[in-house]
Amino acid sequence: MRPIFTCAVAVALFLTAASGSDAQTLDAPSRRPSQGLFGLGPQRDQSLDLSLSVLGTFDDDVVGADNARVSDPVARQSGSYGGVSTKVAYVKKSKHVEFGLSQGSAARYYPTLRDLVAVQHSAAVGTSLHFGATRVTISQTLAYLPWFAFISAPRLFRADLADLPPAISDAAIVRREERLYGSSVGLTQALGGRTSLSFSASRQSADFVDGSTGLKSASVGGRVSRNLTRDVSLVAGYSYQQGTYRQASTAPQVTRLHNIDLGIDYSHALGRTRRTTIGFTTGATAVEDTGRTAQYRLTGSARLNREIGRTWHATAAYNRGVGFIDGFQQPFFSDAFAATVGGTVKSTVELSLAGSYSTGYMGLAASSNKSSNYNSSARVRVALSSFAAISGEYVVYHYGFEGAAALPEGVPPSLSRHGARIGLDLWIPLIR
C-alpha cells in the first residue's frame, strides 16, 4: 500500500469513526527546541530537578444559576490573588531499570479574604523494568485535594513514569477535602517482530472527608497489536471496570463496565524529525448496575498527532465512552474532544494553546441530567536564561448541568470562569 493512499485512508477513518470506550493515548511529544531554552538540559542517567512557579492572578469566578448553594466565599471570589507551586522530580536510569519519584504542592493567597488556601499536594513513584521483549511498569500515586473540581475530557497523552495527578486549581468549585490513592501495573510483551500483547490493571480510591462518601474504582484489561505493514497496525482489546460508590445514608452502589475495542494505528515518518500518528477504535460497552441490569452503548476513540517543523506539534483526540468521576454517584456517558498545539519561536519563546469540550449525561438513562463542559488556555513563556522564564496565560472554564439533581453537595448547576496569569518560573537542576 502506497504511503500517500494509506495516509488518506487513515485520515478518513479518523474523521468518520464513532469512538471507543477509552480514548487511545499517545506518548507525550518530546521537546525539540534549540539549545538554551528554559528547562532544557542534557539528559543524564540520574537527575534531580526542582521547579518553582510564582503567579499573580486575576479571576472572574462567576457561579451561575444558584449562587446560594456555594457557601465558600473563595468559590465566588472575583479579583486578584497570588499563587505558588513547587515540584521536585527524581529520575534514575540503568540498562534494564528506570525509577522515578516526584512531589508537587500548590497554594493560593487571597488578599481581600486574608486567606491562605492549599490547592493540592501530590506525590508519585514509579518503576519500569525492561528485559528484551518484555517491559513491566508499576506506579503509585497519592494526592490531597482540598477543593472539588469537575473536568470531563479525554486524556491526550500517556502518563509519564511517576507522573503527578493534574492540577485542579482552575477547575476548583467548592471546598471539599478529598484524598486520592492510585496504583497501576502494566506488562508489554513482543511476540516476534509483528505482534505485541499488553496487559494493565489499576485501582483508585477517592475518599471525601466530609459525609463519608467516595468512589473506589478498579480496572483490568488486555490489548493485542498486529503490524499489517510498516506503518499500519490492527489493534483489539477488552477491559473490565468496576466502580463502587460509597454513600453516607445508603448501601454502596456498584457499576460494572465491559469494554470491547477494535481499531487501527497508523504511524508514518515524514522525514527524520517529523511524524504523523493517527489511530481509531470502535466498539461497545455493556453497563451493569447493582441489580445486574445491563445496558449497551456504542463507543470509540480517535486521535491524531502531527509533528510540525523542528519544534512544533499538534495533537487532537475524540472519545465517546463511559467513565467514573470522583464525587458523582453515577457513571458518565460523554462525547469529548481535546486538542493542543505548541512549539517555540526563535528558541527562547514557547507558545501553547489547549482546549477541550464534552457533552453527555449522568446516569443510565439518556434523559437524565445532561451536562456540557469546556475549558481552554493560551500560554506564552519567554526564557530569561536556561534556569528562569516569565510566563503569561489566559484560561477559560465552564460547565453546566440542566438540573441540580444528583450533584455533589455544594456544587452549583453551572459555573463560568475567566482568568489571567502572569508568573516567574524557576528551574533548578540539583543533579545532572
Legacy VTK file of the C-alpha trace (Angstrom):
# vtk DataFile Version 3.0
C-alpha trace
ASCII
DATASET POLYDATA
POINTS 432 float
0.000 0.000 0.000
1.467 3.306 -1.034
2.129 5.729 1.842
0.001 8.572 0.414
-3.000 6.238 -0.056
-2.526 4.806 3.443
-2.489 8.296 4.918
-5.674 9.262 3.079
-7.500 6.170 4.312
-6.343 6.757 7.890
-7.471 10.399 7.834
-10.887 9.370 6.542
-11.243 6.816 9.299
-10.225 9.418 11.860
-12.883 11.853 10.667
-15.738 9.353 10.394
-15.135 6.913 13.229
-17.527 6.600 16.132
-15.153 6.391 19.053
-14.336 3.865 21.793
-14.828 3.410 25.472
-11.453 4.774 26.442
-9.548 7.021 24.088
-6.219 5.703 22.940
-3.412 7.842 24.250
-0.061 8.869 22.820
3.406 9.282 24.182
3.855 12.904 25.188
5.632 14.830 22.419
9.323 15.232 23.098
10.565 18.776 23.432
12.597 19.629 20.364
13.664 23.269 20.725
17.089 24.727 20.141
19.609 24.523 22.963
19.413 27.188 25.637
15.649 27.302 26.193
14.429 27.351 29.783
14.217 23.920 31.407
16.138 22.074 28.702
19.291 20.423 29.959
21.476 17.498 28.931
19.967 14.067 29.518
21.766 12.015 32.158
21.311 8.623 33.792
20.359 10.402 37.006
18.634 13.725 37.588
17.033 15.669 40.421
15.132 18.810 39.409
13.361 21.456 41.453
10.753 23.655 39.766
9.174 26.733 41.325
6.469 28.995 39.892
5.190 32.221 41.445
1.977 33.598 39.943
-0.038 36.778 40.065
-3.611 36.031 39.000
-6.912 37.714 38.266
-10.034 35.522 38.077
-13.613 36.388 37.256
-15.161 33.492 39.219
-18.822 33.702 38.315
-21.122 30.994 39.687
-24.283 30.738 37.624
-27.842 29.699 38.313
-27.830 29.171 42.077
-25.211 31.136 43.990
-26.817 30.291 47.297
-25.629 26.722 47.054
-21.989 27.782 47.180
-21.211 28.621 50.783
-17.457 29.155 50.422
-16.607 32.810 49.635
-13.453 31.802 47.760
-15.578 29.952 45.188
-17.359 33.267 44.449
-14.246 35.420 44.698
-13.527 37.772 41.796
-10.296 39.711 41.843
-6.563 39.212 42.177
-4.648 36.727 44.284
-1.193 35.195 44.467
-0.140 31.631 43.883
2.946 29.479 44.244
3.623 25.917 43.100
6.614 23.629 43.531
7.681 20.310 42.070
10.590 18.007 42.838
11.327 15.202 40.375
13.990 12.479 40.617
14.818 10.013 37.820
17.390 7.203 37.829
18.057 5.100 34.733
20.125 1.974 34.191
20.312 -0.619 31.448
17.186 -2.510 32.496
15.558 -0.346 35.168
14.115 3.168 35.311
12.932 4.676 38.595
11.050 7.917 39.147
9.855 9.848 42.171
8.062 13.214 42.214
6.212 15.510 44.599
4.263 18.696 43.984
2.364 21.306 46.003
0.414 24.440 45.222
-1.149 27.225 47.303
-3.054 30.480 46.846
-3.336 33.630 48.932
-6.423 35.879 48.693
-5.572 39.386 49.983
-9.199 40.509 50.322
-10.047 37.460 52.430
-6.671 37.258 54.166
-6.828 33.557 53.487
-4.072 31.116 52.507
-5.534 28.156 50.615
-3.634 24.983 49.790
-4.761 23.855 46.362
-3.080 20.484 46.033
-0.418 18.197 47.435
0.520 15.124 45.432
3.250 12.524 45.111
4.024 9.683 42.729
6.542 6.878 42.458
7.076 4.504 39.580
9.484 1.986 38.123
9.908 0.409 34.708
11.685 -2.907 34.112
12.609 -3.938 30.580
14.350 -7.139 29.583
14.481 -7.908 25.882
10.922 -8.116 24.559
9.318 -7.736 27.998
8.513 -4.486 29.780
6.843 -4.099 33.185
5.742 -0.806 34.755
4.480 -0.210 38.299
3.289 3.098 39.733
1.689 4.528 42.850
0.142 7.986 43.293
-1.467 9.821 46.178
-2.916 13.293 46.479
-4.664 15.597 48.900
-7.189 17.957 47.268
-8.968 20.487 49.498
-11.150 21.562 46.532
-13.723 19.695 44.480
-13.355 20.029 40.689
-15.223 18.741 37.640
-13.484 18.111 34.310
-14.715 15.722 31.627
-12.260 15.442 28.713
-10.232 12.688 27.051
-6.608 12.355 28.114
-4.278 13.257 25.264
-1.050 11.653 26.447
0.051 8.647 28.434
1.223 9.350 31.942
4.984 9.528 32.332
6.796 7.491 34.939
5.895 8.951 38.366
3.581 11.486 36.705
1.650 13.638 39.187
-2.168 13.934 39.045
-3.206 17.020 37.063
-3.650 20.298 38.931
-7.253 21.285 39.648
-6.867 24.953 40.613
-8.573 26.411 37.531
-11.497 23.971 37.849
-11.992 24.301 41.622
-15.652 24.724 42.562
-16.190 24.296 46.296
-14.128 23.359 49.334
-14.373 19.643 49.888
-11.380 17.711 51.179
-10.522 14.659 49.117
-7.782 12.063 49.394
-6.779 10.081 46.303
-4.803 6.826 46.188
-3.979 5.080 42.924
-1.975 2.021 41.907
-1.305 0.566 38.472
0.731 -2.176 36.841
1.336 -2.853 33.162
3.011 -5.562 31.080
4.016 -5.377 27.424
5.312 -8.456 25.611
6.513 -8.562 21.999
5.785 -11.804 20.142
8.073 -11.916 17.167
8.545 -8.851 15.014
4.898 -8.105 14.186
2.725 -8.873 17.224
2.681 -7.463 20.740
0.487 -8.039 23.782
-0.160 -5.642 26.640
-1.977 -6.084 29.936
-2.822 -3.492 32.563
-4.560 -3.262 35.909
-5.276 -0.288 38.135
-7.077 0.624 41.321
-8.025 4.044 42.662
-9.734 5.205 45.828
-11.216 8.691 46.264
-12.368 9.468 49.813
-14.142 12.661 50.832
-13.527 13.620 54.451
-16.950 15.163 54.984
-20.020 12.991 54.503
-18.129 9.678 54.475
-18.612 9.374 50.724
-16.273 8.316 47.966
-15.567 6.205 44.921
-13.440 3.100 44.550
-12.686 2.034 41.003
-10.694 -0.833 39.539
-9.914 -1.947 36.018
-8.129 -4.762 34.221
-7.656 -5.228 30.505
-5.597 -6.505 27.613
-4.711 -5.387 24.110
-3.140 -7.072 21.103
-1.467 -5.251 18.216
-0.571 -6.828 14.873
1.544 -4.990 12.283
-0.049 -5.251 8.841
2.551 -3.039 7.153
5.447 -0.922 8.365
3.040 1.940 9.105
-0.302 0.240 9.863
-1.268 -1.983 12.807
-4.532 -3.696 13.708
-5.425 -3.453 17.410
-8.044 -5.212 19.527
-8.712 -5.015 23.252
-11.009 -5.796 26.156
-11.218 -4.213 29.590
-13.363 -4.623 32.689
-14.049 -1.732 35.064
-15.895 -1.621 38.359
-16.898 1.447 40.313
-18.220 1.314 43.878
-19.970 4.477 45.055
-19.928 4.817 48.822
-22.736 6.966 50.246
-23.371 8.079 53.791
-27.036 7.070 54.092
-27.473 4.168 51.671
-25.766 0.927 50.742
-22.835 1.154 48.271
-23.800 1.155 44.592
-21.745 -0.926 42.187
-21.471 -0.275 38.428
-19.597 -2.620 36.086
-18.332 -1.835 32.595
-17.332 -4.368 29.921
-15.459 -2.594 27.108
-14.575 -4.079 23.715
-12.468 -2.136 21.190
-11.256 -2.835 17.662
-9.271 -0.399 15.553
-6.243 0.689 13.538
-2.993 2.506 14.378
-1.182 4.443 11.650
2.277 5.949 12.166
4.318 7.331 9.288
7.603 9.233 9.383
7.731 12.346 7.188
11.468 12.735 7.482
13.995 12.230 10.255
12.307 14.555 12.751
8.656 14.650 11.673
5.990 12.049 12.199
2.225 11.746 11.868
0.368 9.296 14.089
-3.316 8.502 13.560
-5.471 5.856 15.193
-9.038 4.947 15.967
-11.079 2.283 17.721
-14.745 1.366 17.584
-16.555 -0.898 19.972
-19.248 -1.231 22.608
-19.623 -1.043 26.361
-22.024 -3.087 28.473
-23.008 -1.236 31.654
-24.320 -3.226 34.626
-25.852 -1.582 37.686
-26.169 -3.036 41.193
-29.107 -5.212 40.112
-27.062 -6.647 37.199
-29.329 -4.921 34.674
-27.232 -4.359 31.535
-27.390 -1.549 29.004
-25.245 -1.216 25.897
-23.580 1.828 24.363
-21.638 2.266 21.115
-18.220 3.660 21.950
-14.965 4.544 20.288
-11.987 6.855 20.099
-9.770 8.607 17.594
-6.568 10.587 17.892
-4.081 12.435 15.716
-0.559 13.657 16.465
1.422 15.734 13.981
4.965 16.990 14.376
5.385 20.310 12.575
8.817 21.508 11.603
11.628 21.178 14.140
9.875 22.427 17.249
6.073 22.369 16.872
3.464 19.671 17.420
-0.331 19.380 17.278
-2.440 16.692 18.939
-6.196 16.042 18.920
-8.334 13.300 20.440
-12.022 12.360 20.395
-13.653 9.937 22.786
-17.164 8.541 23.070
-17.442 6.423 26.164
-18.433 5.710 29.727
-16.427 6.529 32.832
-16.413 7.255 36.539
-15.829 10.729 38.007
-14.989 11.298 41.671
-17.757 12.926 43.660
-20.653 11.847 41.467
-22.809 8.837 42.279
-23.430 7.590 38.747
-21.299 6.894 35.648
-20.889 9.475 32.888
-21.685 8.933 29.205
-19.996 11.571 27.090
-18.689 12.681 23.718
-15.492 14.593 24.313
-12.855 16.333 22.212
-9.470 17.723 23.246
-6.667 19.363 21.289
-3.359 21.097 21.872
-0.776 22.814 19.684
2.543 24.253 20.765
6.129 24.976 19.924
8.940 27.503 20.144
9.765 30.723 18.326
13.406 31.814 17.976
14.420 29.194 20.567
13.526 31.337 23.603
9.766 31.874 23.235
7.399 28.983 23.863
3.730 29.123 22.803
0.915 26.678 23.576
-2.835 26.511 23.006
-5.088 23.846 24.523
-8.802 23.212 24.751
-11.414 20.554 25.405
-15.170 20.169 25.119
-17.515 17.438 26.251
-21.239 16.854 26.302
-23.173 13.982 27.775
-25.340 12.877 30.642
-25.040 11.319 34.053
-26.718 8.001 34.871
-28.069 5.078 32.864
-30.962 6.962 31.250
-30.334 9.273 28.302
-32.986 11.643 29.675
-31.107 12.037 32.970
-29.054 15.071 33.962
-27.377 16.362 30.786
-24.146 18.313 31.013
-21.600 20.234 28.982
-18.065 21.182 29.914
-15.354 23.163 28.143
-12.031 24.684 29.102
-9.224 26.316 27.158
-5.935 28.070 27.717
-3.385 30.129 25.822
0.134 30.420 27.214
3.379 32.138 26.300
6.683 31.656 28.090
9.845 33.647 27.466
13.190 32.259 28.603
15.369 34.692 30.528
18.074 32.035 30.841
18.337 28.258 30.997
17.006 28.424 34.569
14.413 31.221 34.580
11.458 32.292 32.455
8.479 34.607 32.625
5.067 33.354 31.540
1.616 34.683 30.766
-1.590 32.668 30.433
-5.296 33.178 29.839
-7.763 30.441 30.841
-11.491 29.839 30.312
-13.505 27.234 32.196
-17.218 26.397 32.058
-19.573 23.585 32.936
-23.337 23.305 33.118
-25.973 20.754 34.148
-29.619 21.005 33.110
-30.721 20.313 36.685
-29.319 20.148 40.186
-30.415 16.552 40.812
-27.711 14.128 41.908
-24.993 16.796 42.008
-22.475 16.648 44.865
-23.313 18.786 47.873
-22.432 22.451 47.393
-21.859 22.143 43.626
-23.952 24.658 41.619
-25.638 23.605 38.354
-23.313 25.845 36.312
-20.117 27.853 36.573
-18.139 30.080 34.216
-14.644 31.376 34.891
-12.117 33.553 33.069
-8.637 34.129 34.413
-5.332 35.771 33.527
-1.971 34.666 34.917
1.495 36.166 34.898
4.370 34.470 36.632
8.021 33.689 37.121
9.191 30.104 36.571
12.447 28.801 38.017
14.134 25.503 37.148
16.961 24.291 39.388
18.799 21.119 38.261
20.177 19.815 41.557
21.653 16.658 39.980
22.516 16.377 36.293
LINES 1 433
432 0 1 2 3 4 5 6 7 8 9 10 11 12 13 14 15 16 17 18 19 20 21 22 23 24 25 26 27 28 29 30 31 32 33 34 35 36 37 38 39 40 41 42 43 44 45 46 47 48 49 50 51 52 53 54 55 56 57 58 59 60 61 62 63 64 65 66 67 68 69 70 71 72 73 74 75 76 77 78 79 80 81 82 83 84 85 86 87 88 89 90 91 92 93 94 95 96 97 98 99 100 101 102 103 104 105 106 107 108 109 110 111 112 113 114 115 116 117 118 119 120 121 122 123 124 125 126 127 128 129 130 131 132 133 134 135 136 137 138 139 140 141 142 143 144 145 146 147 148 149 150 151 152 153 154 155 156 157 158 159 160 161 162 163 164 165 166 167 168 169 170 171 172 173 174 175 176 177 178 179 180 181 182 183 184 185 186 187 188 189 190 191 192 193 194 195 196 197 198 199 200 201 202 203 204 205 206 207 208 209 210 211 212 213 214 215 216 217 218 219 220 221 222 223 224 225 226 227 228 229 230 231 232 233 234 235 236 237 238 239 240 241 242 243 244 245 246 247 248 249 250 251 252 253 254 255 256 257 258 259 260 261 262 263 264 265 266 267 268 269 270 271 272 273 274 275 276 277 278 279 280 281 282 283 284 285 286 287 288 289 290 291 292 293 294 295 296 297 298 299 300 301 302 303 304 305 306 307 308 309 310 311 312 313 314 315 316 317 318 319 320 321 322 323 324 325 326 327 328 329 330 331 332 333 334 335 336 337 338 339 340 341 342 343 344 345 346 347 348 349 350 351 352 353 354 355 356 357 358 359 360 361 362 363 364 365 366 367 368 369 370 371 372 373 374 375 376 377 378 379 380 381 382 383 384 385 386 387 388 389 390 391 392 393 394 395 396 397 398 399 400 401 402 403 404 405 406 407 408 409 410 411 412 413 414 415 416 417 418 419 420 421 422 423 424 425 426 427 428 429 430 431
